[in-house]
Amino acid sequence: MKGNANSYVLLLTYVDNNWMDIGDNIYPKEGYVEAKKFTKDVDIKFGLCGFLWGKTNYFPYEKNKSGHWLVIKVEFGEDLIKTDLFAERYKFNSGLVVCYGNLRKTAKYIMRNKDKDDFIRSSRIVLPEDIAGTTDWRKKNIKYKSYN
């Protein structure tokens, strides 16, 4: 990953118990990850995908109890493609796994790190109730309240 100051974003990603996503990409617990195959379209099976800054109102595919949540640091640019308007899902080619754990742990990581200088400035307006897994988000989205 190259990039300059203020050129990265954090994405919340879900993988199953085998550390694999919906596109059969295998993720490490930390470090560099790259899609097996990447296409510049909205098909999430051909790329890595996640929720920008952990912001979403629902999880269309994720089985929240049976896998792992990851935070991926991704370079902000043309390879960051919005794939789902309502779930705030984005597709990307590669990134760095910087945190893994349950939904609560990954939300805390995003909250603690979103204001650092290497992230794009828009991260400063992300509120706690926007980030999946925070206490405020769970209150707003009662149906996910049991996901730790």
Buried (B, 14 or more C-beta within 10 A) or exposed (E): EEEEEBBBBBBBBBBEEEBEBBBEBEBEEEEEBEBEEBEEEBEBBBBBBBBBBBBBBEBEEBEBEEBBBBBBBBBBEEBBBEBBEEBBBBBBBBBBBBBBBBBBBBBBBBBEBBEEEEBBEEBEEBEEBBBBBBEEBBEEBEEBEEBE
